[in-house]
Amino acid sequence: MTLRVGVILSGCGFQDGAEIHESVLTLLALDRAGAKVRCFAPNVPQARVVDHLTGKESKETRNVLVESARIARGKVEDVAKARAADLDALVLPGGFGAAFNLSDFARKGKDATVHPEVARIVREMHAAKKPIGAICIAPAVVAKVLGGSHPTLTIGNDRGTAAAIEGCGARHEDCPVESFVVDEGQRIVSTPAYMLGPDIRHVAEGIERAVRAVVGMAQAAPSPR
Amino acid sequence: MTLRVGVILSGCGFQDGAEIHESVLTLLALDRAGAKVRCFAPNVPQARVVDHLTGKESKETRNVLVESARIARGKVEDVAKARAADLDALVLPGGFGAAFNLSDFARKGKDATVHPEVARIVREMHAAKKPIGAICIAPAVVAKVLGGSHPTLTIGNDRGTAAAIEGCGARHEDCPVESFVVDEGQRIVSTPAYMLGPDIRHVAEGIERAVRAVVGMAQAAPSPR
């Protein structure tokens, strides 16, 4: 039985969208694990557009779904179409897009709001006991949605971000870039990726291991259908 | 001695820039090989901007160097600054950016013109007998610049593209996605990647093997300095 995994993208570029390396490494690890991947993103304007050469905000407007299609090579769907019944696992790569487009965690910390359809699919997956993987800053989205269940997560070791995540109700555990944290009970896997970096080989190792853990969880207890 | 490798990007997104997966997989393979990478791109407007969700051209204007910075996480330099004396090898990922921004091969085939600074660094590397790796459609750029030396290259098995490359003076050799073609004499390595695809794991395998071949060549005969 082929594992069906949803990946939620948040644009294309770490300063204003999905972190590109993390997203590609996630797609690669899932493909290598034999999973059938569907990419999703919210169909909304980006909260900001950043010139990645200068690091400064530009006056352009770009759409999160349209820019996500660059990473997904055109194959990306509105996250409103994501259904837990159609998926065995869900993975959220990081990048500022998770904290600006999937949520406003970058601006509001523990008081953030999560895009309603992103929040819905995360809640649906959790309720169905299907595993969720969250990379880099994306655990903040999970913490905000599922904080009431007090999941254990990592965003590496940044004290301010860890405190904001704990302010959402989650428990934070420090973790090196090559590794990952598993909350077996909540079925949530997280890895710091470019919250720590700095090198792509270390980010890749953490993501490969985290994705294998997500896939292993999904295979160990496939949902009834 | 750390190997210094230049990577020439051509934007961010396969329809109008560098193929994102190929670029990231190149950066990963180089980092894993212990190479120190410098990314370069031409500082010019993109020849086109394509909405990757619909596949249609949009009226936006974007800059190749600025968009390439999304893949390079901000660390990308004008290709005019690339010097063969500072590099041990050069790799060109693919995507339509290679055929629209690094050259106009997509429009003119064998009669294409290559961006002058891209042509210069490719010629400099070749003259210095330093290895060049070309991925996907990027061998067309190499064929156009070095056609007079008749390098053997692959772009997979597309007859029209292969004929255009041979029209530049190169020899084309069919190759499966997981593999690569080496011209030992010219020190040029090529792999089809998403010219064939379709899956990222196969593209990754071909790129990993091609990059290892480039690195091996560079290590086997380091240039005097």
Chai-1 contact restraints between the chains, C-beta under 6 A:
chainA,res_idxA,chainB,res_idxB,connection_type,confidence,min_distance_angstrom,max_distance_angstrom,comment,restraint_id
A,G13,B,R70,contact,1.0,0.0,6.0,A-B,restraint_1
A,I20,B,I20,contact,1.0,0.0,6.0,A-B,restraint_2
A,I20,B,I71,contact,1.0,0.0,6.0,A-B,restraint_3
A,H21,B,V24,contact,1.0,0.0,6.0,A-B,restraint_4
A,V24,B,H21,contact,1.0,0.0,6.0,A-B,restraint_5
A,V24,B,V24,contact,1.0,0.0,6.0,A-B,restraint_6
A,L27,B,I200,contact,1.0,0.0,6.0,A-B,restraint_7
A,L28,B,I200,contact,1.0,0.0,6.0,A-B,restraint_8
A,L28,B,A204,contact,1.0,0.0,6.0,A-B,restraint_9
A,D31,B,D199,contact,1.0,0.0,6.0,A-B,restraint_10
A,D31,B,I200,contact,1.0,0.0,6.0,A-B,restraint_11
A,D31,B,R201,contact,1.0,0.0,6.0,A-B,restraint_12
A,R32,B,R201,contact,1.0,0.0,6.0,A-B,restraint_13
A,D51,B,V66,contact,1.0,0.0,6.0,A-B,restraint_14
A,H52,B,A69,contact,1.0,0.0,6.0,A-B,restraint_15
A,H52,B,R70,contact,1.0,0.0,6.0,A-B,restraint_16
A,H52,B,G74,contact,1.0,0.0,6.0,A-B,restraint_17
A,L53,B,V66,contact,1.0,0.0,6.0,A-B,restraint_18
A,L53,B,A69,contact,1.0,0.0,6.0,A-B,restraint_19
A,V66,B,D51,contact,1.0,0.0,6.0,A-B,restraint_20
A,V66,B,L53,contact,1.0,0.0,6.0,A-B,restraint_21
A,A69,B,H52,contact,1.0,0.0,6.0,A-B,restraint_22
A,A69,B,L53,contact,1.0,0.0,6.0,A-B,restraint_23
A,R70,B,G13,contact,1.0,0.0,6.0,A-B,restraint_24
A,R70,B,H52,contact,1.0,0.0,6.0,A-B,restraint_25
A,I71,B,I20,contact,1.0,0.0,6.0,A-B,restraint_26
A,G74,B,H52,contact,1.0,0.0,6.0,A-B,restraint_27
A,D199,B,D31,contact,1.0,0.0,6.0,A-B,restraint_28
A,I200,B,L27,contact,1.0,0.0,6.0,A-B,restraint_29
A,I200,B,L28,contact,1.0,0.0,6.0,A-B,restraint_30
A,I200,B,D31,contact,1.0,0.0,6.0,A-B,restraint_31
A,R201,B,D31,contact,1.0,0.0,6.0,A-B,restraint_32
A,R201,B,R32,contact,1.0,0.0,6.0,A-B,restraint_33
A,A204,B,L28,contact,1.0,0.0,6.0,A-B,restraint_34
